[in-house]
């Protein structure tokens, strides 16, 4: 069983810790999470998670080190913990735009390094996590897949696709939320109270996504099942397309991708 240290107790680090706790992947005492303002982690401490503001002490105790800091903090944090990283440990970076080669040069360690791009749905074990790696053997890859499979679904990708994974899988949570919010607003306009509209909108989107995941179908197949000639569904769909629904989503995703330096 892995002992896991999470460096960075912000939204992402907390989501990983909460997901590991809720999935019962490991004992809570096998999880350590660090933050400068360690008092803000007291709720996790009460659940049995070890908390500290000493990154090096936390790293020394771990089989798996998960880096969850902001990109501008990554270099200094990695330099700070490099002396405490052992050659048998696994280092996982959840930091966008920091390459495995960059991490290796900063730490000067010939160890197993992964990049992982999950999303905040880890907290409820519904993340989509994309993983790339360097110098990892089969057992190490399986170990990391097991960790992130406890937090949702996992896929191995080429590192050159990690920026795209960040946009589609991590930023995608916000994009999906904005669509759901629009549904809620429309639901209120046609007669529902906000709470009821939120439930209907969220469960409908969840059900639609599950149809694709469980049936392995294409969205258009599922759309065809609920559209009838001269019906209300096709009328609504066509109005949305006339006003640029698909093109706006595609443009938003591609512009976000360009923002990362592409």
Buried (B, 14 or more C-beta within 10 A) or exposed (E): EBBBBBBBBBEBBBBBBBBBBBBEBBEBEBBBBBBEEBEEBEEBBEEEBBBBBEBBBBBBBBBBBBBBBEEEBBBEBBEEBBEBBEEEBBBBBBBBEBBBEBBBEBBEBEBBBBBBBBBBBBBBBBBBBBBBBBEBEEEBBEBBBEBBBBBBBBEEBEBEEBBBBBBBBBBBBEBBEEEBEEBBEEBBEEEBEEEEBBEBBBEEBEEEEEBEEEEEEEEEEBEEEEBEEEEEEBEEBEEEEEEEBEEEEEEBBEEBBEEBEE
